[in-house]
Amino acid sequence: MRIVKKVAAIAVSLAALTSLSGCVSLFGLFGSKTPHECMTRVMYFESNRSSPDGMLAVGTVVMNRVNSHQFPSDVCGVVGQKNQFADGVLSRQMTEQRSLNLAAQMATRVLRGERHPGVQDAMYFHTAGLSFPYRNMHYVLVAGGNAFYARR
């Protein structure tokens, strides 16, 4: 009986920890999201919903971050970081079916290794047309309504 209680306590602790980052929990339990769902969601909410080019660029930034020691090492951890992507990116409802289908297709391509060549090593983007006074923003691409840049 004590072992069952300890296992249950560990499961609850794991659920709480993984829900904070939006990561996949042990064996997909507790309603957590898969890397594909997290990638689909960030592409859907962060790019022009009809732009495969913009979605691919957003996905490339996410994967650049996954591969950097400065960010979490998994897709859902990167997408779930506070103040990095659109509010509610992991929880809001996706209502445009055509855009959702396109985002899911593009997420599959990115998770299989495809990258936007124009993004290069950029790990940041903001809405195209905005300007900031910082001199360390090296712009590499505008796609899907976003301007992509690396910090130098």
N, C-alpha and C positions, 0 to 999 in steps of 0.2 A: 504494500500500500504506500509506503514512504517513497519507493522508487517511482511509482506512477505520479505522485504529487510533484516530485522533483522534475520529472520529464515534462509535466504540464507547465511548471513554472519556467523551465528553460524555453519551451515553445512560445509562451507568452512574451518572454523577454526578447527572443529573436524577432517575433512579430513586431514588437514595439520599435526595436532598433531599425529594422528594414523599412518600416513604414515611414520613418523620419526621412530617409533618403530617397524613397520611391523605388528602391531596388527590389529585385526578385528575392523572396525569402526561401527558406528551406523547402525544396520540392514544390515551389509555386503555391504554397499554402497561404491562407489569410488574405486572399484577394489581391496580391501584389501584381505588379505589371512586369511583362516580359521586355527584354531589350527592344524587340520589334515594335511593341505597343508604344514604348517611350519614344522611339525614333519617329514613328508615325505621327505621334502627337506633336512633337516639336516641329516637324516639317509642316504639319497642317496649320498650326497656330503662328509660326514664325515666318512663313514665306507667302508670297502671293499664291493663293490656293490653286491657281491654274498654271503655275510655272514649274515644270519639271527641273529646269535649270536652277531656279531659286531653291527648290527643295533639296536638290543634290548638293548645292553649296552649303545650306544649313547643316545637312547631314555630315558633310566633310568637316565643318567646324566642330561638330559634336565629337567626331572620331579623332580629330586633332587634339581635342581636350582629353579624351579618354587615354590617349597615348602620351600625355604630358604628366610629369610628376606634380604639376601645380593644381591639378583637378582630380576629382574622383576617378577611379580606374574602371568604371563601368558606365554604360549608356544611361541607365536610369539615375545613377548617382549624379552624373553631369547634368542631365535634363532637370533633375529635381533640386538643383542648387538654388538657394534663395536669391532673389534679385538678379538672376542671370538670364532668364527667358520670360516669356509672357506669363502674366499672373494666371494661375490655375491651369497651366499647361498639362499637368498630370491629372486634373480632375474635371475640367470643363467638358461639356458635351460637344461632340463633333457632329454637326447636323447636316453638312453638305456632303451627300453621298458620293458624288463624282469626285470631289476634292479628297475625300477620305480614301477612296479607292486609289487615286493617284499617289497620295502620300504613302499608303501601304506598299504600293509597287516600288516607289523610290526608296522606302526604308529597306526593303528586301535587297535592292541593288547595293545600297551603301553597306549593309551588314555583310554582304558577300564580297566586299572589298572595293567597289567602285568609288572613285573620288572625283570631285570637280577639279580639273587641272588648274583653273584660274585662282582657286582659293589658296593654293600652295600651303604654307605653314600657318596661315591666319587662324586665330582662335577667337576672334571677336567680330561682331557686326552690329549695325544699328540701322534704323530706317533710312533709306536713301533720301537725300535732300536735306538732312540735318547736318549742321556743321558744328564742330567743337574746336576750341582754341588750343588743343594739345598738339605739341610738335612731335610726339612719339607715335602717332597713328600713321602707319604706312599702308595706304589703301591699295588693294590688289584686284578688286572686282566689284561690280554692281550687278546684282541678279535678283530676280524675284522681289523687287521692292526694297532690297537691303544693300548696304555698302559693307563690304568685308575688309577687315584690316588686321595687320599684325602690329604688335607693339615693338618698337625698336628702341 
